[in-house]
Amino acid sequence: MTSMAYAPESGSDETRRLIKKKMTASKLFQSIDSAAAAGLNVTVFLVIGFPHDRPEHLAENLPFIDQLSSHGVNDIGIGYYMALPGTELFHSLYDGGHLKIDGKYFRHILDALAPVPLQSYCEALSRLDLVFWKFKMFRRFYGAKKRNGEDGLLSSLRRAASGLFHSDDHATKLETVVRNAMTSGIETILATFSPRYLNKTDERAMLASWDSIYRGVREQKLASGVATRAAVDSTDLHRTNVIFALTREHATIHTIVPTAAQS
């Protein structure tokens, strides 16, 4: 074993409570200390842009990131929130009319680690706001001197650059991330000049009915009592236990009758 990755998702106590992340910062840092003392490469993953997020929630990540640095964390990953199908937050956004199943929706799922998000499901923060906070958080972490003696931003930049020139024996995830970003970036550029599996017109035609199909399925499940309509206010989701609803849905045999849009 060479690495340990943690996913507290946020440095905000309120955000962790609202997304049902059952952990405390003190227990997290106890575990990080043990992993660092064992000589493991430690990475922490955070997510920004949850539907409830406001600037004050993201600001709470900054002192949290300072603690990560001082406890021996080597690298940090910051992703944008993705509305993954089947989750409570997805249903909250969909039932509230804030999400549509279309090409833009599917592209945003591939977007979590992109420099600029394709979509923001956060009313208080625009896409550019999220870019600003992501940069600020990365700068805060990699600009700090680490407990392992690394000298902040310049040392991190040298380490990142080394990943561009070799793929073996990467000391931490940072080198691997930079090399993979370069490789995937080149492949993406080349792919734009390659034949598409579907041309854009056919792709739009294929996706045109998907939202109405899914909405028909969703409404039938709600009407039959198989599923429960999600709270439109995502800050209310933590008050319910989703396990009961999932158990009922998975234990129910139901037939979806095709609507005109689905036929």
N, C-alpha and C positions, 0 to 999 in steps of 0.2 A: 504494500500500500504506500503510495507516494503523495496522494492529494486528499483533501477533504473540502467539500463544498457545502455551504449553508445557504438556505433561502428564507431569511426572515421577511423578505418582500418589502419591508419598509422600516425606517427608523422611527416612525410615528406610532406611539402607543395607540392612538385613536384609530388609525388606519388598520393596524393589526387586529384590533377588536372588531371593527366593522367587516373585515374580510374573514373573520373567524380563524385567525392564525393563533393557535393556542400555544403561545410561548411567552416567556418573559426575557427581557434583555439580560438580566443577571445570569440566568441559566445559559443563555447563548454564549456570553463571554466566558463563563466557566469552561464550557466545552471548547471554545476557540483557544483558550489558554492551554488546555491539555493537548490539542492538536498541534499548536505551534511549538510547544515544549518537546513534542515527539519528533520535531523536524519535518512535519508535513507541509506541503504547499497548501495554503488556506485561501479559498476564494469565497466571496459572499455575493449573492445575487439580490438585487433590489428591483422593484417595479414602480414606475410612476405613471400617473394618468388614470388611476381608478376613477369611476364615475363621481365619487364624492370628493375627490382631491381638490384642495384649495392651496394657494401659495403657502399658507401657514403649515399645512401638513407636510409639504415638500421641504419647507425650511427646517422642520424637525429632523430631517435626514442629515443635516450638516454636522451638528455635534455628535450624532450617532456615527457618522463616517470618521470623525476624529478619533472616536473610541476604537473603531475597527483598526485604524492605523496603529494606534498605540498598543493594541493587543496582538499584533503580529500577523494580521491578515496581509497576504501578498498581493491579491488582485481583487477587483470588484467588477461585477457585471451589472449594468443598468438597462433594463428593458422597458419598452412601452407596454401598457396594459393591452391585452388581446381579449376580445369578447369570444371566448371559446364556447362552441355549441354545447348545450346541455347543462351549463353551469347556472347557478342562481342569478349571477350578474347578467349573463346572456339573456335569460328569460325576463329579467327586470327591464333591460333595455328594449327587448323586442316587444314585450307586452305594452310598454310605455310609448311605442312608436319612435324610438330613437335609433333603431337599427333595421336595415333592410338587407335581405339575402340577395346580393348581386355581386358583380365582378369586383367592385371596390371592397366589399366585405371580405371576400376570399383573399384578395391581395394583402389586406392589412394583417392577416394572420402570419404572413411571411415577413412582417415588418418590425417585429419586436426589437430587433437589434440594429435597425437601419438608422442612419444619422438623423433623418427627418421622418416622423410618422406619417402614414397616409391618412390617418383618421385620429380624431380625438373624441372620445366619448365622455369627456369631462367638460361640463358646462363652464366651469370657472377658469379653465386653462385652454388656450388655443394650441394648435400644433407647434407654432413658433415658441410659445411659452414653454412647452415640454422640451423642445430642443435646448432652450436657454438653461433650464434646470438640469438637464442631463449633462451638459457641458460643465456647469457649475459644480455638480457633484463629482464628476470625474476629476476636475481640476483640484477640488478639495482633497480627494483621496490621494491622487498621484503627486500632488504638490507637498504632501506631508512627509516628514521623516518617519520611517517605519521602525518598529521595535527591533527588527533584524539588522538594523544599521544602514539600510538603503537610504541614500541621500535625496529623497524627494523626486521632483519632476525630471531633472536632467538625467538622473540615474534610470528612471522609468522609461524615458524616451530612448536612451541607449539600449536598454533591454528590449524594448519594442522593436527597434530598428534591427537588432540582431536576428529577430525572427524572420526577417525578410530574406536573409541570405542562407539560412540552413533550416532544415526541418527536424533534425535529430537532437535529442538531449535538451529539449526546452526545459529550462529550470522552473518556469511557472506558466500559467495559462496565457499571460499577456503576449509572449512571443508567438504562441500558437494562434491566438485570436488575430494578431496583426498579419501573420502569414496567410491564414485562411481568408481574411478580408481582401488581401491583395489578389489571391487566387480566384476567389469568387467574383471579385470586381472585374477582372480580366475576362472570365468566362461569361459574365453577364453582358459585357460589351460585345463579345464575339457572338453571343446568342441573338443579339438584336439584328444581326445580318444573316442569320440562318433561317431556313424555312420554318414556319410555325406549324404546330400540329393542327391548329385551326386558324383560319384567318380571322381578323378582328370582327368582321361582319357576322360570320358564323358563330363566333364566340358570344357576341352580344345576343344573337338570336337564341342560342342555347340557354343563356342565363335569364332571358327576359321573363320566363314564367316561374322561375324557381321560388321567388318570394311568395307569389300567390299560392303555389303548391304547399310550401311550408306553412303559410298562414292557415290554409284549409285544414291541414293535419293538426296544427296546434289548436284551432278552434274546436275541432271535433273531439280532441282529447279533453279539452276544458269542459265542453258541454256534457260529455259522458262521465265526468268526475274522475277520469283516470289521472289527469294532471290538475294542478292548482295554479291559478293565475298569480304571478309573482308580484310582490310589492313594487310599484313604480319608483318609489323612493328607495334607492339602494341602501340608504342608511338604516332602513328597517329590517333588512334581511337577516341581520345577526340575531334578531329576536326569535327566530324560528329554527327548528331542527329539520333540515332537509331530508334526513334519513327516513323519516316516516313517510314523506311524500314519495321518495324514490322507491321505498319498499312496496308501497301500494301500487305504483305504476308498473314496476317490474313483475309484480305478482298477478297483474291483470292481463288476461288475454283479450285483445280488442282488435277490431277490424276497422280499417280506415276506408271509407267509401269514397272513391274518386269523384271529385267535383268536375265541373265543365272545364275549369282551367287545367286540371290534372290529366284529363282524358286525351 
